[in-house]
Amino acid sequence: MRILHVNKFLYRRGGAESYMLDVAAEQRAAGHHVGFFSMEHPDNDEDPNGDLFPSRMELNPPPDGAAARARTAAQVLWRRDARKAMERVLDRERPDVVHLHNVYHQLSPSILRPLAQRGVPAVMTLHDYKLVCPTYQFLDADGKICEACLPATPGGRPRFEEATKRRCNGGSLAGSGLATLELTLHRSTDAYGPVRTFLCPSAFLRDKVAAGGMHPDRLAHLPNFCDVSGVVPATEPGAGVLFAGRLSHEKGVDTLVDAAALLPADVTVTIAGDGPERERLEKRAADRGLAAKVQFLGRVPMAELHDRMRAAAVVAVPSRWYENQPMSVLEAYGCGRPVVASDLGGLPEMVEDGVTGHLVPHDDPAALAEALGRLAGDPTTAHAMGEAARRRAVTTYSIGAHVAALEDHYRRVRT
């Protein structure tokens, strides 16, 4: 089968990109022809189609000058050069199916028009809530959970204007207004209509997207995978707590720092990752006298991250937003480590309380510290939970089963 994967970035920037690249590698190993479509970016992997990619669009920070910002805003809504680039890649690749990932903003749904015109079937993995929430995350300007944009009644009209009223895009009226306009335009024109199946890694995301009225009959639940073939599980109990992920507000790392102050003196917290909140989090730890207890590693290679997971007693996922199905949980399971996670979004589908870890209320440092301290203080029990988590990764989140299910979805949309 000839498969074309589409994402705005073609390097391991985050979970969506890692998922796409790992799936593509597995598909190639199975004998499929796999191509990519993306925008130009200096960090992109080398790719045979790179000469056809549309130019890089930088949104953070936005371009200087009113005219440049207006042009960028127009491209976010509908990017003509991306559409033409897609036509050229389709001519070259001749795919049997197109698998879309994160295409919002930098590529825009303009790239779907050539698929519809040529009758090329498409599926799309939803890595977030963008198609029902203008700012992706169901969070308001204060970082609190907000579902104001969902219809007031089942089957009703989405209320995307609430994102502008509440300035959900970082408190910016202009940014919130553009996000509202973008989603309102794309939904009212059914810009994503050419997508025949929307793949949802969590049942929670599937249900929220359905509640938002986004083609409920085209939604399919397909959990992510954990490729444990090259991951060696821990063979003995570990020590301390590890966080792995982006250091941004929605990840709740500040709650973890506050929880660290409540943990026993001999329980350390290691934070692997980088992001816009790092400096503030480091200051928060220092202000609480935790500079020696909480260690910030920055971004680390995957091999080192797995070593750190195996060395820890437990992995923390203290998110304050509706996580979909974060790879950090699956990676912890693959390394044979239990997870203490917030009882939000898709996390309860992944973490079985008392079996593969514990679930705690979000934004509650005391509850988080109690659960983490319980496992860090009893490494033998934590290790046994980690063994159960590893078994879960092998049986429930197998990459082979995932790719086989993907092929079933591909075949359905081709008929």
N, C-alpha and C positions, 0 to 999 in steps of 0.2 A: 504494500500500500504506500502511496505517496502522501506524506503528511507535511503540512506547513504550520509551524508554531509561530504565533504572533504576540509580541510583547514590546512595550515601549523601550525597555532596556534589554541588552543582550550580555549581561554579566551578572555575577552573583551579588546583586544589590540587596536583596531581601528574600523573604520566604517564597514569594511568587516566582521570582527568577530561578531560585534553587530548585523549586518543584519542576518548572518547565525544563530546565537543562538536564535534570536527572531522568525525567520521563523520556526526553528525547534520546538520551544515551541508551536507555533500556530498549527503546523502540528500534534504534539503529542496530543494537546487538541482536535483536530478533529478526533482522533482515529487512526492515522497512526503510524506505528512502525518506529522510527527514531534512527539511529546510527551515530557514528562519526568516522572519520579517521584523524589522525594528526601526528605530531612528538612529541616526549617527550619534555616536558618543565616544569620547576618547578611551573610556574604560571597557568598551565592548570587546567581546571575544572576536578573534579573526573569523570572518565568515565569507563564503563565496558570493553571497548576495549583498555584501556590504557596499558595493559600488552603486547599488540601486536604492539604498535606504534614503528616506527623506532627511533633511538637515536637522541638526539638533535644535530642540526648543528648550530654553532655560526658563523655568518659572520661579525658582527659588535660589537667588533673589530675582525679582521681575526685572525686565529690561528698563533702562533709563529712558525718560522722556515720555510724554503723553502719547505721541504718535506711535512709538514702538510698542507701548503697552496696549494701545487700541488694536494694533495689528495682531499681537499675540492673543488678545482676548477673542478676536474673530477666528483665529486658527483653532483655539480651544473648542469653539462651537462647531467648526467644519473646516477641515484642513485639506484644501484642494491638492497640494503637492503630495501629501501622503496618499491620497486616492490614486493619483497618477503613478506613484511609485509602486503601489500595490498592483496595479495593472501590469507593470513591467515584470514584477516578481512572479505573478501568476503565469505570464507568458513563458518565463524561464522554468519555473518549477512544475507547472501543470499538476497541481495537487488533486488527490482524490477527496481530501477533506482538509479543512482549515481548523486549527485548534487555537482559539483566542484566549488571552490571559488579561493582563492589565493594559488596556489601550486608551484609557481616558486621557483627556487633555492633550498630550503630546502627539498622539496619532489621530484621535477622534473617530467616531463611527463612520466617517466618510469612507474609510477603507472597506466597509462592508458593502458599499454599492456595487463595486466590480464583482464581488462574490454573487450577489443576487442576479446581476445581469448575465453572468456566465453559468448560473445554476450550480455553483460550487457549494456543497453543504458545509455548514460551520457549527461547531460546538464552542462553548465558552465556559471556562472555569471561573467561578466567582470567588475571588480571594478576599473580598470585603463587601460592604453594603452600598457601594456607590450608586447602584441602579434604583435604590429606594431612599437614599439619604444623600443630599447634595455634598456633604462634607465627609462621606465615607463611613464614619465611626459611630453614629448615634450618640455624639457628645455635643453639648452646648458650648458656649464661649467660656464657661467656667470649668469645662472638663467634666461636667456631670452628665450622666446618662439621660438622653432626651429622645423621645420618639414622636415629637410634635409633627414631623413631616408625614407620618403615616396617615392613611385615611381615618377620619373620625369614626366611621362605621364600616363594617366589612363590605367590600365592593365599592366603597365611596371614592371620592376624588383625592389623590395625594395632595398634601398641603405643603409643597416645597417652599412657598413664600415664607414659612415660619423660620427657615434658615436665615433669611435676610433680616426679618424682624428681630431675631435673637442674636444676630451677628455671630453665627456659629463658626465661621471660618476665622479663628484666631482673634475674634473681636472686631474684624475689619468689615465695615459696611460694604465697601467696593468688592472685596474678595468674596464675601457672602452673597452679594448680589449676582456676581458672575457665576458662582457655583449654582445658585438657584436658577438663573437663566439657562445655563448649560443643561441641567437635568430636565427642566420644564420643556425646553425645545426638543431634546432628544426623546423624551417620553411621549410628547404630544404628536410627534411625527413618526413614532415607532422606528426610530433610527436603528435600533437593535433587532428589528424584525427579521432580518436574514439569519439570525442565530436560531437554529432549530432545537438545540438542547442547551440549557444552562446547568452546569455541573456544580453542585453545592457540597463542599467538604464536610459541613456539619448539618444535621437536621435542623438545628436552631436557625442557621442562616437561611436554609430553604424556607422555613416557616415565616421568617421576617420578610423575605423577598416576596413570598406569596401574599402576605398581609399588605405589602405595598402595591399589589396589583400588577407585578411584573411577570406577565405570561405564566400564571401558576401552572398551567397544563404542560409547560415545557421544562419544569424544574425537576432535576434528578439528584438524589443524594448519592455521592461517591466520596467516601472518606479518603484523606491523603494516605501516604504510605511511609514506611520507614525501611529503608534499604539496610538491613542488618548484616548483609553478606560480608562486608568488610569491616564491621564494627565488633570489636572484642568486648564482651561484657565484663563488668567488674567481677573479680573472683574472691574478694574479701571486703569486709565492711570499710566504709570510708569515714571521713571526718569533715565537719563543717557544712556550710550552705553555699550553693552556687546559684547565681542568676546568669542567664545567657540571653541576650537580645538587645534591641535598640533602646537607647536611653532617651525615651520621650515620655511625655506626661501620661499618655494612656496606658503605659506599661506598669505604672504604679511602683516604680523603684524607690520613690521617696517613702512609701509605706514600708518597704523592706528595710531601708536605712533606719527608720524609726523603730522597727521591730528589732533590729540588731542591738539597740540600746537595752532591750528587755531580755535578751538572750543571756545565758550563763557566760561568764568571763572567758571560758575556754572554747566557746563556739564562735568561729570566725565566719565572715561572709565575704565571698569573692564575687565580684561583678565583672563579667566579660561582655564587652560590647561598647559601642560609642553612640553618640547622638547629641541632639541640641540641649539636653538637660544635664550633660555630664558635669560641666563646671559647677552648676548649682547643686548637684547631688554631692559632689566632692566637698563643697563648702558646708553642706548640711551635715555630712558626716564629721567634718572637722569641728564644727560648732558644737556638736554633741559629744566631743571627746572620743570619737570612734575612729580616728585616723589609723590607728594600729589594728583595729578590729575589722574594719571594712576596707578591702583592697579593690582598687579599680584597675583592671588589666588593659582596658581598651579593646579594640577588635583583635581577635586572635585567629590563627588558621584553624581549620576544622579538626585536624589531627590533635592539636593542642587542646582544643575545646573538649574533645572526647576524653583526653587524658584528665582534664580538670573535672569532668563529670564523674569519671570513675573514682577520682580521689575524694570527691565530696560524699557526704552521707545522704544528702537530699538536694533536689533542685527546686527552686522557688519560682512560681509564675504568679506574681501579685497584681495582675492586670485589673484596671478599673473600667475597661470597655468590654464590649461583647466580642471577645476573641472568637475567631472562626474555628480553626483547628491548627494551632501554632506548631511549627516544626520543632521548637525547643522541647515540647513535651515528648514528641516521638523520638527525638535524639536522646533524651534522658532515658526513655524506656529502652532504646537500643543499647545503651551503655549499662543497663541494669540498675538504674537508680529510680527511686520513687519521687513523686512530684507533689508538692503542696501548692495548690492553685486556688484562685478566686472562684467562687461559685457563681460564675457568670457565663453567658453565651454558650459556646460549644464546649467549654472546658469540662462540665459535668458529664458529657458524653465520653470523654477520654479518661478522666481520673475517677476510678472507683474508690470511693471513700473507705478507708480501712483496708483496702486490698492492694492498690497500686499507688497509694498516697493518701492525701487528705484534702478536703475542700473547706475553705474558710470564707467568711464574708469579705467583700472588697473594702479597701480603705479602713481596715481595722488592724492596726499594728499589734495590739494585744493578742487577738485571735491568731494572727499570723505567727507571732513569736511563740505562742503556746504550741501550735502544731509543728513548727520547725524544731523547737526545743525538744519536743517529745521524741522526734525521730533522731535528731543529732545526739541526744542523750542516750539513745538506745540503738547503737549502730547495728547490732545483730538483727533486731526487728526491721530496721530500715533496709538492711541488705536482703532480708527475706522478701520484703515488699518489692524491692528492686528486681529480684528474680521473677516475681509474678508479673512485673511490668515488662520485663524482657520477653516472657512467654506471650504476653498480649501483643507485643510488637511483631513477633514472628507469626502468630496465628491470625490476628485481626488486621494488621497493617502491612501485609506482605506486598512488596513492589510487584512481584509477578502477578498476584491476583488483581492488583490495581490496574496494571497495564492490560491484562486480559479483559477487565470490565470496560476499560476505555475503548478497546477495539470493538466490543459489543455496541457501545454507543455510536462509534464511527459507522459501523455497518447499518445501524438503524437509520441514521440521518441520510445515508446514501441511497436507501431504498425508496 
